[in-house]
Amino acid sequence: MVFKREKICNYYLHDTAVENVFINEFIPDAPGDFVRVYLFALMYADICVSMSNEDIAKQLSLPVEDVLKAWSYWEGKNVIRKQYPDPADHLHYKVEFVNLKEQIYCNNGKSKNKKSKLPANMEGIMSDKALKEMYSRIEQITGRLFQGKEPTTILGWIQDYDLAPETILYAYEYCTKNRNNSRLNYVGAVVKEWAEKGLKTVADIESHLQETDSRHYLYKRVMKALGFMRNPTEEEKRIMDTWFDDFSLDIDKVLDACKKTSGISNPNINYVNTVLTSKGKDAAATAKEGTGDSLIASVMRSYEEERADNEAAAEERRQEVYKAVPRIQEIEEKIREISMEISKAMLSRESTASTRIKELKNRSDALRNEKAYLLTDHNFQVNYMDIWYTCPLCKDMGILDSGARCSCFASKLERFGKKV
């Protein structure tokens, strides 16, 4: 006996399966248009119908550039893979949709896209204690507790890019101190950029930054002007930072001051500092007039003040909730502990790891639901403990995760310019 099923000819009578992992883990943080591109293309992939980026853009009434940005975004999230028929041509590629359940939960060596064992640099390093210390150190660097899937995402960087834990710590330190941004997506973009350039150790990264980072470049030019073929000391960096940050001096004025050391037997930073201090005070006074770089500096300071105010307000609300409903503080501690357990389970190569992860995620979801219920039951908004940013798009940073200026930056710039 032969069994046969009638084929459905009309595409619109088909159903497209969307994994719950995608809905739960990726949709909440993703830009709406990027989700539209993903779902629309997934439908055509499911019925094996070819569709160009231009066609997708036309169907969704989007610029083609937005479709291309969407694929880059989803590639960065490891949701799709770009396949290049011609490795030298990065403009034309095919899109493969990743099986997210297999990618996240299958840790038994069967997945063709995952290594069957931990990277060599993690063997013997990422013990439970080491993992806990790394997470604790990151929280100290950023000055905040982990949120959502941050712990497991960090672990994913270590596995996917074959990085040592100290490299992740350095990335958080660099982004927090030098870029004033410790958001998960931003740090992840920096880590990915370093990994793609083959920079996997702290020494490699520091060497690269010394050559490319703008502040390191300024240090290098000053040291060279003084005849030094070495890196500056921490004290020398502090002094030079004063010239560029507090006095708002440009590099040409600093180099002019360096030329004045040509007549002394022992040129040094302190001598140049003496020359620049008086000029710097005058420049700082001029900067208050609000033009050029000083205007931008004023805008960035306003972002810092807004963040500080909003974070302080959130902390006050958090303490208010803890006092009214102590159980909520207990729930948050338990959720953090579960995140740690999920990370440890991901590191494990035991056959029961996937079952354990599912169990832990279910427990975490149940606790989050209990927290939401308790908040609303005591007349608090569900997001009452969250930071309420003045600009939700950039979270009061002025810069989006893509690295582009946020739309609010131009508004601030115009507003501060009118005050001058």
Summary of the structure (lengths in Angstrom):
residues: 420
radius of gyration: 26.2
end to end distance: 87.4
largest distance: 102.5
contacts: 1108
relative contact order: 0.06
helix: 65%
strand: 2%
